[in-house]
């Protein structure tokens, strides 16, 4: 559980501190998000993050990687 506010989402490979995905996110108070990482291409460590939100009218969105 997180309070509503602005956060920086970072994803690393297992067992490392190497960031392979980073994106700013704004969470509304009492937001329910399901984050799903999916391959961005056939290249290693290239990922996209899909967001399913129960707190908005849009069914899902994709977060953009901002390295």
BADOTOR-889761 format. One record per residue: residue number from 1; residue in one letter; x, y, z of N, C-alpha, C in turn. Coordinates in Angstrom, 2 decimals, always signed. Example, Ala and Ser with C-alpha at 12.3 -4.5 7.8 and 13.67 -1.06 7.14 Angstrom:
<pts>
- 1 a +13.19 -5.69 +7.80 +12.30 -4.50 +7.80 +13.20 -3.30 +7.80
- 2 s +12.85 -2.25 +7.08 +13.67 -1.06 +7.14 +12.90 +0.03 +7.87
</pts>
This chain:
<pts>
- 1 x +0.84 -1.17 +0.00 +0.00 +0.00 +0.00 +0.88 +1.23 +0.00
- 2 x +0.49 +2.18 -0.84 +1.18 +3.46 -0.93 +0.16 +4.58 -0.81
- 3 x +0.59 +5.69 -0.25 -0.26 +6.87 -0.22 -0.34 +7.46 -1.63
- 4 x -1.40 +8.19 -1.94 -1.48 +8.88 -3.22 -0.36 +9.89 -3.34
- 5 x +0.14 +10.09 -4.55 +1.22 +11.04 -4.76 +2.04 +10.69 -5.98
- 6 x +3.15 +11.38 -6.15 +4.05 +11.16 -7.28 +5.18 +10.23 -6.87
- 7 x +5.46 +9.23 -7.72 +6.49 +8.24 -7.44 +7.33 +7.99 -8.70
- 8 x +8.52 +7.44 -8.51 +9.35 +6.99 -9.62 +9.36 +5.47 -9.56
- 9 x +8.81 +4.83 -10.59 +8.77 +3.37 -10.68 +10.06 +2.91 -11.34
- 10 x +10.81 +2.02 -10.68 +12.04 +1.48 -11.24 +11.98 -0.03 -11.18
- 11 x +12.43 -0.67 -12.27 +12.48 -2.13 -12.34 +13.93 -2.54 -12.59
- 12 x +14.37 -3.56 -11.86 +15.73 -4.07 -12.02 +15.67 -5.55 -12.39
- 13 x +16.77 -6.06 -12.92 +16.84 -7.49 -13.17 +17.09 -8.19 -11.84
- 14 x +16.68 -9.43 -11.73 +16.77 -10.18 -10.49 +18.22 -10.25 -9.99
- 15 x +18.41 -9.92 -8.74 +19.72 -10.04 -8.11 +20.68 -8.90 -8.41
- 16 x +20.21 -7.85 -9.13 +21.09 -6.72 -9.44 +20.43 -5.42 -9.03
- 17 x +21.21 -4.35 -9.13 +20.67 -3.01 -8.92 +20.64 -2.24 -10.23
- 18 x +20.82 -2.95 -11.35 +20.81 -2.33 -12.67 +19.37 -2.04 -13.09
- 19 x +19.04 -0.78 -13.24 +17.68 -0.37 -13.61 +17.47 -0.59 -15.10
- 20 x +16.43 -1.36 -15.45 +16.12 -1.60 -16.85 +14.83 -0.87 -17.28
- 21 x +14.10 -0.34 -16.31 +12.88 +0.42 -16.61 +12.69 +1.46 -15.53
- 22 x +12.36 +2.68 -15.94 +12.11 +3.76 -14.99 +11.04 +4.67 -15.57
- 23 x +10.06 +5.04 -14.76 +8.98 +5.92 -15.23 +8.35 +6.65 -14.04
- 24 x +8.03 +7.94 -14.22 +7.30 +8.64 -13.17 +5.83 +8.23 -13.20
- 25 x +5.22 +8.07 -12.04 +3.80 +7.73 -11.95 +3.13 +8.60 -10.90
- 26 x +1.88 +8.94 -11.13 +1.07 +9.69 -10.17 -0.08 +8.80 -9.73
- 27 x -0.08 +8.46 -8.45 -1.14 +7.62 -7.90 -2.18 +8.47 -7.21
- 28 x -3.43 +8.23 -7.54 -4.52 +8.89 -6.83 -4.71 +8.20 -5.47
- 29 x -5.32 +8.88 -4.55 -5.60 +8.28 -3.26 -6.54 +7.10 -3.46
- 30 x -6.26 +5.98 -2.81 -7.04 +4.74 -2.90 -7.04 +4.13 -4.30
- 31 x -5.99 +4.38 -5.07 -5.88 +3.83 -6.43 -5.59 +2.33 -6.36
- 32 x -6.14 +1.59 -7.30 -5.86 +0.17 -7.45 -5.26 -0.04 -8.82
- 33 x -3.99 -0.41 -8.86 -3.27 -0.62 -10.12 -2.74 -2.04 -10.16
- 34 x -2.77 -2.62 -11.33 -2.11 -3.89 -11.59 -1.04 -3.60 -12.64
- 35 x +0.24 -3.77 -12.26 +1.36 -3.52 -13.16 +1.84 -4.86 -13.72
- 36 x +1.95 -4.93 -15.06 +2.38 -6.16 -15.71 +3.54 -5.86 -16.64
- 37 x +4.75 -6.35 -16.32 +5.87 -6.18 -17.26 +5.75 -7.18 -18.40
- 38 x +5.99 -6.71 -19.62 +5.96 -7.56 -20.81 +7.19 -7.25 -21.65
- 39 x +7.64 -8.20 -22.46 +8.81 -7.93 -23.32 +8.52 -6.78 -24.28
- 40 x +9.51 -5.90 -24.44 +9.39 -4.80 -25.39 +9.88 -5.19 -26.77
- 41 x +10.78 -6.16 -26.82 +11.32 -6.67 -28.08 +12.03 -7.98 -27.76
- 42 x +12.77 -8.51 -28.71 +13.52 -9.74 -28.47 +14.85 -9.46 -27.76
- 43 x +15.19 -8.20 -27.57 +16.44 -7.83 -26.90 +16.33 -8.05 -25.39
- 44 x +17.38 -8.57 -24.77 +17.36 -8.75 -23.31 +17.15 -7.42 -22.59
- 45 x +16.43 -7.46 -21.50 +16.19 -6.30 -20.62 +15.38 -5.18 -21.28
- 46 x +14.71 -5.45 -22.39 +13.82 -4.47 -23.01 +12.40 -4.83 -22.60
- 47 x +11.83 -4.02 -21.71 +10.50 -4.31 -21.18 +9.57 -3.12 -21.34
- 48 x +8.28 -3.42 -21.35 +7.22 -2.43 -21.28 +6.43 -2.74 -20.01
- 49 x +5.73 -1.76 -19.49 +4.88 -2.00 -18.33 +3.47 -1.57 -18.67
- 50 x +2.54 -2.53 -18.59 +1.13 -2.26 -18.82 +0.46 -2.03 -17.47
- 51 x -0.46 -1.07 -17.43 -1.14 -0.71 -16.18 -2.64 -0.88 -16.37
- 52 x -3.24 -1.71 -15.55 -4.70 -1.83 -15.50 -5.14 -1.09 -14.24
- 53 x -5.99 -0.08 -14.42 -6.42 +0.76 -13.30 -7.91 +0.58 -13.04
- 54 x -8.24 +0.39 -11.80 -9.66 +0.32 -11.47 -10.20 +1.69 -11.10
- 55 x -9.31 +2.70 -11.02 -9.72 +4.03 -10.58 -9.89 +5.02 -11.73
- 56 x -9.87 +4.54 -12.99 -10.05 +5.46 -14.11 -10.94 +4.80 -15.17
- 57 x -11.38 +5.60 -16.13 -12.25 +5.08 -17.17 -11.52 +4.32 -18.25
- 58 x -10.20 +4.52 -18.36 -9.46 +3.80 -19.41 -9.14 +2.39 -18.95
- 59 x -9.32 +1.39 -19.80 -9.11 +0.00 -19.38 -7.67 -0.32 -19.04
- 60 x -6.72 +0.20 -19.83 -5.31 -0.03 -19.54 -4.47 +0.98 -20.30
- 61 x -3.26 +1.19 -19.81 -2.32 +2.10 -20.44 -0.94 +1.46 -20.40
- 62 x -0.02 +2.06 -21.13 +1.37 +1.59 -21.12 +2.24 +2.71 -20.56
- 63 x +3.11 +2.37 -19.61 +4.05 +3.35 -19.09 +5.25 +3.44 -20.03
- 64 x +5.76 +4.65 -20.22 +6.91 +4.86 -21.07 +8.19 +4.83 -20.26
- 65 x +9.18 +4.11 -20.77 +10.48 +4.01 -20.12 +11.21 +5.34 -20.31
- 66 x +11.68 +5.93 -19.22 +12.44 +7.18 -19.27 +13.78 +6.97 -18.58
- 67 x +14.74 +6.34 -19.29 +16.03 +6.01 -18.66 +16.81 +7.22 -18.22
</pts>
